[in-house]
Amino acid sequence: MLSRRQTDIFMDFYTRPETYLRLKDLAEKYHISVRTVQSDISGIREALKDSGMTLESTASKGCILHIKDQTKSHGFVRRISDAFTTGYFFEEQSSRVSWLLSKLLDSGTYVKSQDLADSMYVSRSTLSSDLQQLKKILEKYGLSLVSRPYYGLKTEGKETAIRQCIIKENVRLDMGLFSQPGQNSLLAKIREIAIPILLEMHFRISDVALQNLLIHILLSIERIKSGNIVEAVSLPSDSSYTHVYHIARQIMEACCRHFQLPCEENEIVLLTLNLHGKREYDSQEYLTDKIDRMVYTGLLQVKKDYNMDFTGDLDLRIALGLHLIPLRSRIHTNMPAENTIGPEIKMNYTLAFELAASFLSALPGDYRLVNDDEISYVALHFSCAMLNQSRREGKKNVLLISSQKKSDLILVQQKIKQWFVEISEVTIASLNEVNAVLAGGYDVILATDPEVIRRYPRARLINYFLTDQDYRKIELALSGFHSIDDILGKFDPDLFYHGPAKDKNEIIQILYKKAKEKYGLGENFLESLLHREETGSSRFNEFLAIPHPERPMSSHTFIAVGVLTEKIEWSRDFYVRLVFLVGLEQNNPQALQLWYYLSPLISSSAALQSLIDTPTYGQLIKTVTDVYRDMF
């Protein structure tokens, strides 16, 4: 069987047949030596015997794949594709840990360590390292790995936690879930049972939530079949669960009849909790006074922290209220929603994310402890509200100066207006038609020709065929930023640190002390910063964390930078090498725009890596300048 990397290399050739690929290029792509590539290709050649394909080498050109029999080659690719998606590659720790998780969760009994090591063809020491990683995964779900002399290893914990682990970690079990060829037919049958009941009971649910619900039911059926019944669970006293309970009972009873299984009350209750957290509410739903008071309290906290008043935004209050109802269910059942674009929301809509975190921090109970994915969903409501607020506060006028014919610029004009609804009008003019008085009457000036910039330094140069970078340029201009110095001024050599830190508390203390000496920060700044870390991780990507207080509370806006000699764990299983400690000037709404400013920098992996490679203040300034040079 091909290894994972050999499979990837083979697919490089298969997707470009009759094309030479250089071994040096493959080595760079997979971060391995040329000799290792040669060894992998030797293994691929061996696997290609009787596949209808040959992999040949030419010293000066590299290797080339010849497809001689389409039928055989398609069959070979289908086999390795199946192996890739359903198999395990024991040369990689992550794959071994996944296999161990599957094996131990599925068995329900003790399994000897030596048997596990033999099955994966690894040593006991390697197995010991893998089990440490396995324990970390199990701990996230309140599960434990128990070792008993002469018996072996076994996982223990609540059945609800085991099922959550199976779904969240995408565990493939021998009993059939996620791997059995008939899974699609099982899901199809469950869908056939569930959808008519949901429709008849007028239950609104999105396609994604429906698919997740079907997976939940399939897992319940499989676990009941293998004798694993969920422990006692209870429903909240809230009357909104009554209707959902009747739906869940109908679905579970129908599924159990079809699969000839006993229908357990606890399984119905668990399905009720899951279903309640997936319901889509609309503006016709009734919001209780209690929910409305919670929303108002949260918006007051946002106003206190960020001096942004949304308390009078009825649309936002309704949207947040409707969002809190299923969120409460997900919290109660410990089934948080997953947001595949959560990291992108956090990086590109950072201010909205912070407003959402502030809002949730004021709510009672466990609302303040939700994960980043849930915060990201709330952030979307605030992002929409800020956009609507900018519309109400007054449209902005844009002047587009170009040597092109006005008729040729209609598409550019329309695209800009489509991008930014807060723009009232985009006026097109030639350079000869513009004078200083006219130009001074516009909020933003754009130009498609470099000579315009020399006459009007305020103008931003954009491409005739607009790009994502042009979008960022215009966005920054509309936000009121006019120069790269507006960003560079937030960094200071006195606030730069390069060196070791044993953990995140130490690097926070180091950067805080530097900022305290520079700006006279009080202890309340540090207290607020540490409290913000408790309510939600400030890690933004695989490089960077941005700790900051819960609200603007300094005399200046600044960014203290720490470049660590070794990565440190910032939150569970997430490590960083860069730390930007951010302080925002209080009582200055313009300071909040720093989050918009930071987005291009924190989303550029290449820029952040360059700072790690050359950890100096000079490199920091160069990196920032390189990122923003073309945006002004």
Phi, psi and omega in degrees: 000140178289146173286172180300314181293321177298322177297316179298316181295317178301317181294332173301318179286319186294325179282349177226062182295155179059027178231130179286133173242130182280140180297326180297319180294320178294321179298318180292321181296319185259007177056046178228172180279161177298323179298320178294322176299316179301319179295318179296319180295324176299318178293323178295317179302318181296320181289336184280356179300131180063031179253356184080012180222152174227147178243112186246153183244143171230124190308317186272349186242330184117218182240153182219141180259126176253126177259114185256337181222106185297321182296311180296320183294320178297320178296319179296313181297321179296321180293315182287333176294317177297318180296324183291320185273335183244352183261181179235145180247099191287356175281350180249134182298318182301322179289321178296318180296320177298318180295317179299318179299316178297313184296314186283324178289328184282325188289316182073358179230177180288140176232132184287142182300319183295324178295322178294316180296318180296322181295330181260358180060044178233167179280167178295326180292321176295318178299320180299318178295319179296322182293330176296319177292323178298318181299321180297321179293314182297322181299328180299337183247012180072021178260159180227157176253115184258134178245132180230124182306135178072354179251314179121217186243151180204144175268143179226148179157178181292147180298323178298322180290321178299316180294320178297319178297317181301315183286311184295323181268004178054049183286133176262118184255147181296338182291348174132331185298132178067003180221333184293134180305330182276007184301317181299322179290325177295314178298320180299320180293318179295320176300317181298328179279316191283317189299314178301325179291317179297319180293316181298325182268009176056045180261115182276131180207142181283165180298317181295315180296324178296316179299318178295323178295318179297321177297318178301315181294318179300316179296319178300315179299314181295318181289321176298318180300325181268008174089012181257097183263140181293146180288173183299130175229153184237153177267145173298158181285352181303130183294342181294343181278341186299310180298317181294324179300317180297323177295312181299320179298314180300316182294313184292319179297318180295319179294317181293324176296316182296317183268006176056056180233154176291142180262108183270139180300320181296328177292324177295316181296317180297320177294324177300313180297319179294316182293320181298325180283354182251359184290140174261125179259156176231180186292350178277347182290154180271123176262127180288160177299326181298314179296317181297321178294322177298315180298315181298319178299317179296320180290329174296323178295319177299317179298319180293317184284321190237003179055036177239118188260110176248008186297335180267003181274094184297320180299317179294319182296321178293315181299316180292320179298315178294329180287325184290335184295303177291332178298320177301320179295318181294324177293315183298322183266001183055044179236068183297147178287147176261137180237104185295337179255016180306312179299323179292322177297317182297322182279321187263342177232054189297318180297316178299322178297317180292323176297319179295318179296320178296316179302311183292331182294338182269353183276157183284165173064223188268004179303325185284352184255012181292159184277177183298327180297316179293320178299322181298322178296318178295324180301327180298324177296318180290324178299317179295320180294319179296322178296316179294324179294321179295328176294317183290328185284351177128134180285157178249146181256138183238138176250125178250113181257130182203153175275351178289158175296144182301324180295332180281348184258004182300317181294322177296314180302313182292324179295318180297317179293327177291321179295316190236102183288343179283356177275127179282311183208145172248106181271131180259134180211152173275165181299326182289337182275349188260138170231171185301322181294314180297314182297328182290349182269006183245146179288323182221138176244129178242153180214146176258359182235133182300328183295337178295324183297324181294326181275325181234090183301337179290339186291148176251129180279124178236164179275150176298319172263103190298141181240175176298326179294324176297322177302314180296320179302310183293321179299315179296319180297316179295333179280353175099013180261133189239348187212150176296337177297335178298331178270311182303328181293346180276347178259151182212138180300333179288346182250027181245135180224134171230123181165192183274162171205133185284332179201181186290330178296322181292316181291326176297316179297319181298311182289324178297317180298322178296315180292326179296317178295325184282318190238004177066041181295148177270170179295335180295333176297312180294319180299316180294321180298313182292325178293323177298324178293328180290327184273347180181140182292140177262014176287132184254325178202193185289353179253322206231141168236146181232079177293146181197156178294171182288342181206163176298128184205029176237169181279343180222158171267127185211163174228112175269131189246131174239124175249114187270144179290332176225148179293150177234154178283122181264317171219173189309116177068013178239128186240154179221159173242345182238141177226122174251107176272117187253133172237131181251140179294131180283154179059030178223093182304330180297332181297333180295339181293349178304326180298323176294319181299319186288338187308311180298326181288311186286344179264001179260100180298321181297318180295315181294322179295324180296326178288325176293320181291324179233085189277069178231160178295322178300319178293325177301312180296320178296317180298312180298317180297317180297321182292320189257355186308315186272009182259358180233000000 
